[in-house]
Amino acid sequence: MQIVHPRGLTPLNAEQAAEPAPARILVVDDEPLVRFAMAEALRDLGVSVVEATTADEAWSYLQTGAPIDLVFTDHLMPGSMTGVQLATRIKQHYPLIKIIIASGYMNVPERPAPVLSKPYNLFRTAADLAAMALKNRQKE
């Protein structure tokens, strides 16, 4: 059985049409090697990943309306916002997006999202994030 793509361009078979879209995760970290390693580990799991180097860049991306299931952000980064400030904004404007903050040290009493202590196991964390993003999508 063939199904025609909604735009009428690409024919899809029934198996392709039934496959759920990949989880969508925004990875925010100013350290290129850390961000790249997590992004690649997530991509290896079939996750659609967008990378941002600052909370400001991540916020700009979210404001485009692009679909995101989960934001994984570092806490301390250059720019006008920390990871906690980004998480607070996301919770106010996009309450359906799941947020995880990663930090080696965070002296902030109010935490708008769960905090993952650094260092963390890259592959276990990537698998957990992918699972959380898919679970969060099911709530939509």
C-alpha positions in Angstrom: 0.0 0.0 0.0 1.3 3.5 -0.9 0.4 6.7 0.9 1.0 10.0 -0.8 2.9 12.5 1.3 0.7 15.4 2.4 2.4 17.7 -0.1 1.9 15.2 -2.8 5.6 14.9 -3.6 7.0 11.7 -2.1 5.1 8.5 -2.0 5.4 6.6 1.3 4.7 3.0 2.0 2.4 2.2 5.0 5.3 1.1 7.2 7.0 4.5 6.8 3.8 6.4 7.5 3.3 4.4 10.7 6.7 5.2 12.1 6.6 7.8 14.8 8.7 10.9 14.3 12.0 10.9 16.2 12.3 12.6 19.6 13.3 16.3 19.2 15.9 17.5 21.7 17.6 20.9 22.0 21.1 20.6 23.5 22.5 23.8 24.9 26.1 24.1 26.0 28.9 26.6 25.4 31.6 23.9 25.5 31.8 22.5 21.9 33.2 19.1 22.8 30.5 18.5 25.5 27.7 19.7 23.2 29.0 17.7 20.2 29.4 14.5 22.2 25.9 14.6 23.6 24.4 15.6 20.3 26.1 12.7 18.5 25.1 10.2 21.2 21.5 11.3 20.9 21.7 11.1 17.1 23.0 7.6 17.3 19.8 6.8 19.2 17.7 8.2 16.4 16.9 11.6 18.1 16.5 14.7 16.0 19.0 17.2 17.7 19.3 21.0 17.5 22.4 22.5 19.1 22.8 25.9 20.7 25.9 27.5 22.2 24.0 29.9 24.6 20.7 30.1 26.4 20.0 33.2 24.3 20.5 31.2 21.1 18.3 28.4 22.4 15.6 30.9 23.4 15.7 32.4 19.9 15.3 29.0 18.3 12.3 28.1 20.6 10.6 31.3 19.6 10.5 30.2 15.9 7.9 27.7 17.0 10.0 24.7 15.9 8.8 21.5 17.7 11.0 20.5 20.6 10.2 17.7 23.2 13.0 18.3 25.6 15.7 20.9 26.3 19.0 19.7 27.9 20.9 22.7 29.0 24.1 23.5 30.8 23.7 26.0 33.7 26.6 28.4 33.4 27.1 29.8 30.0 28.0 33.2 28.4 25.2 35.5 27.4 22.3 37.2 29.2 20.8 34.0 30.6 21.9 31.0 32.6 20.4 27.5 32.2 18.1 28.1 35.2 16.9 31.4 33.6 16.3 29.6 30.3 14.4 26.9 32.1 12.2 29.4 33.9 11.3 31.1 30.6 10.6 27.9 28.9 8.3 26.8 31.7 6.4 30.1 31.5 6.0 30.2 27.7 6.3 26.5 26.6 5.0 24.4 29.6 4.9 21.2 27.6 8.6 21.1 26.9 10.6 18.9 29.4 13.8 20.5 30.7 16.9 19.0 32.3 19.7 21.3 33.6 23.3 20.0 33.8 25.7 21.6 36.2 29.0 20.8 38.0 28.0 23.3 40.6 24.8 25.2 41.0 24.2 27.4 44.0 20.6 28.3 43.1 17.9 27.6 45.7 15.0 27.6 43.3 15.3 25.1 40.5 12.6 25.2 37.8 13.7 21.8 36.4 15.6 18.7 37.5 19.3 19.1 37.7 21.8 16.5 36.5 25.2 16.7 38.3 28.3 16.7 36.2 30.2 14.6 35.4 27.5 12.2 34.1 27.7 9.0 32.0 27.3 10.2 28.4 25.6 7.2 26.9 23.3 6.5 29.9 22.3 10.1 30.0 21.6 10.2 26.2 19.4 7.1 26.5 17.5 8.6 29.4 17.0 11.9 27.6 15.8 10.2 24.5 13.3 8.1 26.5 12.1 11.2 28.4 11.6 13.1 25.2 9.5 10.3 23.6 7.5 10.0 26.8 6.9 13.7 26.9 5.7 13.6 23.2 3.1 11.0 24.1 1.6 13.5 26.5 0.9 16.0 23.7 
